[in-house]
Amino acid sequence: MKNKFTFLFIISLFTLMYSSGYAQDKVVKGKITDSSGFPLPGANIIIKGTQKGTSTDSDGKYSINVSSGDILVYTFTGSKKEERTVSESTVYNIILKDDSNLLEEVVVVGYGMQKKNDVTGAMISVSAEQLKSRPVNNVIEAMQGKAAGVDITSNERPGTVGSITIRGVRSLTASNSPLYVVDGIPTGGIDNLNSNDIQSIDILKDASATAIYGSRGANGVVIITTKRGKAGKMSLDFSSSLTVENLQDDNKIMNAGEYIEWRRWAKYYANPLVFPRGDQPTNANDFIIFLGSGDPAAWANIQKGWASGTWDGSKVTTTNWMDLVTRTGISKQYNLSASGGTENMNGYLSFGYLDNEGTVKGQGYGRYTMKGSFDVTPKKWFSFGGSINASYSKNEYGQSTVGGNSVVNNIGGLYDAARSIFSYAVPYDSAGNRVEFPGGDIAVKTIVDEEKYSQDQRLSYRTTGSLYTQIDFGSFSPILKGLKYRMNFGPDFNMYRDGVYIDSKSVVRSGSSFASLTKNQTFTYTLDNLLYYDKTIGKHSFGATLLQSQSQYQFETNSMSADGIPFSSQKWNALSSSNVALNGWNSGMTENQLMSYMARLNYSFDGKYLLTVSGRSDGASQLSPEYKWAFFPSAALGWRIDKEDFLSNTSWINQLKVRFGVGVTGNAAIDAYATKEGLVPLFYPYGATVTPGSRPPTTLANQQVGWEKTTQYNIGIDFSVFKGRISGILDMYKSQTKDLLLKRSIPSVTGYIDTYDNIGETANKGIDLTLNTINVRTNKFQWDTSLSASWQEDHIVSLANGKQNDINNGWFINQPLGEIYSYASNGIWKEEDAAEMALFNANGHKFQAGMSRPVDQNGDHKIDANNDRVFIGNTRPKYTVGLTNTFTYNNIELSILLYGRMGYTYNTGGEGQAGRFNQRSINYYTENNKNSEYQKPIYSEGTGDAYSLILGYKNGSYLKVRNISLGYNIPKELAQKIGISNMKIYMQATNPGMLFRKVDWIDLDLGSSSWNRGITTGINVSF
């Protein structure tokens, strides 16, 4: 055994190619054709058990050297495999029949399964092979770029996931996240799942498919099927990967000399009568500008530039504060699974471990997962089974702002805090002591050892289950054939604890330490009773599904916090009245329920004409009694054109199906007690005592609030041509959401200020395209391409006051959701614009040459919000694309994943240039640089140039290389010799770079200038 694993290790490291000699004693020839007699060029012929083979020429002919007894394997894309054993004959003409397995693939459609070619709704599937193409930390990350119409953003912070929307957004204030269904049970999230345990992901996109989930399917449905055991011999799989990442930052900070000059200009432009120009410095003025008495260590560094008596900024040491808070991040993943079974019983068990060390100090994520499933059929008529997914995770979130009481540089976390510290300041003084306020400004606090002084630790234990029992009544009597009853039960239990400790030395605190403890407990369950009936009469096929379902959600929370923690070692673990004085505490509970009834009918005539109709009625407890229930119908038609007689002789068309669907889905995402008027506690003095009382809330409980409903139309086409060399799915859709759940203002004389109501309407439309091609295929080389692309556009139809805009919330009639409404940029004021500036300044403005110049839309020489703001652009991309190219040569595989989002505006925030904090390197205005990109700096403790934001609106389009993977599959004959089924070793590059982007200093995929680039090595072994 030891020798076997030693040999396996050597092979995994050093084996690149494998070859073996065979004795060939004759040549066999032949011709390969399809079932219609047409020759098949490029068909592959392989000697079984070897890598030796050839391919057919343009006439479908071939020849190959073989030995008697060899087995020849004939394959061609879209055709069934054939095998022939070499005997005395030297000619083997082969007819390869069409392989309909691809078209007969079974997919999960919600409360059941269907053959892929019978599906009438818009859906897309992501297979286990696609999910395994690269190691990821969560399932959402694995789907990115692989599903058309599904927009997924990235989040590289350990333990966090990106956002996902299906076909855009529809609701203005309610959730736009999809419903997740794991093994038939709706669940609240999938971040606890191990992607290695997933068999497939089926995404339902149009309302005709999602309406079967009623209110839950309003934003699309992501159906996840996990792996289960299969009858046959036991299998054992092991995978391991190691990722090494380093933080990259394209947003370069000014070095010490550049910053000092920039700040001098900022002081000059703020008060030119007191401070000299930035290019005419004096030592005395620098002492004032750079608070020389506030931080002697920083001032000593600046003095290096004056050492010669004349200013030389290159002599000043630059401190890279970001290096003090970053590190090389190392992530490790290990997964072990076993499966197998018999005809009547099978099982699957897996364990997974993820250790993700963040590239920013103090951040990390560890997760343990376990998945077990079993399926038992003790009697022909009875079966039961289930699966359990359990996970335990520890998320070291890093620097916390919970309990922060400082006004210092805690802008967006530890890394951003480091970026804001002056590059001329130093972390330690001459005696080696930590400088608390580098640069002497009380608004800029050091981040040295911050990971020791701020901790936000989040623990989560979650267990989800899916249990079922099924009775097949057809086993009792032929009359009942096709009739089945199934009961599904899915519990979901989650315990969450968040402990925060912030020391008085932390950058986000001043004065005293702080600690808080929050504990949440969530329990949900779903119980489904299902009745299925399938019947075929001649060319007519029927399938009926009836459902009764109930689910319950219960959430409990409690928290406490305190200042002045006596010992840092106590953290959040000693928040008792004997130890600290609590300054906050809270507890609460939320419950809601959903009751549902559903019926669905699938009909097929001769496999050509397909019909699906369904109706679901949902009752939601959070709505008022008279409006709890709503009905959600749907219908879809399909036409298998490829089955028609007029295409029977068209061999190049393998599949051609047209679909049309319409359906209604709902949304009841308001607070659980929004329609119940609660009381707000109030304590008031009555004589010498404090008496408890209550008052009404400020929001009126509207007893007529009902469902937000979306109606969607979809037309699509599924196609496969040229023996499957080109296949894909094209969908076009249009949807309309009415009765939006929004708050609206009401007269205060009622005693309330607002109330929930069904008001407003939105609409969207779009196109989804999935295209798979086999570009080149020979006996040794294959090039595959997979494209997922989508276009979508939405707009607001009406709001609370009909066709009147809601400027405060940024909602505008006939404009997209996420529209930027602001002042347009006219560049920068020039000296030659003096006469024009005077007209504006006469109306109260204080414009100067070098300042940002907004467009005066109405020409009245006044910039005001009512008349001069316009629509700048939209923050949501119109186009998303994912493109994967895979190249296979013998056992070597190279895959490249591209991902992009286009057609939207990104708000960089402009450059305030207030002169107080550190500054990124930019092309800014000075007396020596009057044709700049950005305005001049003006020192201020506020925001600087009032209109600097207008220079920050940029085209957000980008296309990035998300992943490059190179793998090697050990030859099967070698694998079998060393006692394994197969083995793959691989290396991958994550985030290697951008192909193009319009904002060159931001990774627009993350919306941040900083991002991780890494190298992953891994191995997958099956025994």
Protein Blocks (a to p, Z undefined) as FASTA:
>chain_A
ZZmmmmmmmmmmmmmbdcdddddfbdcddddddfkopacehiacddehiabdcdddfkop
acddddehiacddddehiacddddddfbfbdcddddddfklmmpccdebjiacdfklpcb
dcddddfklmmmpccfbfklmmgopaghiacdddfbghiacdddeeiafbfkbccbdcdd
eehiacfbjklpcfklpfbdcddfbfklmmmnommlmnopaddddddddedddddddddd
ddddddddfbdcddfklmmmmmmmmmmmmommlpccfklccfklmmmmnommlmmmlmmm
mmmmmmnopacfklpccddfklmmgccddddddddddddddfkbccdddddddddddfbe
hiacddddddddddddfbfkbccddddddddddddebjafehpabfbfcfnojklmmmmp
cfkbcfbdfkopacfbghhiakbccfehklmmoccddddddddddddddddfklmpmklg
oiacddddddddddddddddddfkbmkbghiacddddddddddddddddddddddehjbc
cddddddddddddddddddddehifblklmmmlccfklmccfbdcddddddddddddddd
dddehhlaccdddddddddfkbcfklmpccdddddddddfklpmklmmmmkbmbdcdddd
ddddddfddcfklmpccdddddddehjbccddddddfbdcdfkbccddddddddddddde
ehhlagcdddddddddehiacdddddfklopabdcddedjdddddddddddddfbacfkb
ccdddddddddddddfbdfkojaccfknopaehiaehiacddddehjadfklmmmmmmmm
mnopacdehiacdddfkonopacfklmgccfbdcbdfbdcdddddddehjbccddddddd
ehiacdehianknomaccdddddddfklmbbfbdcddddfblopaklmmmmcccfbdcdd
fbdcddddddfklmmmnopabdcdddddehkbcfbdfblkbcfknopabdcddddddddd
dZZ
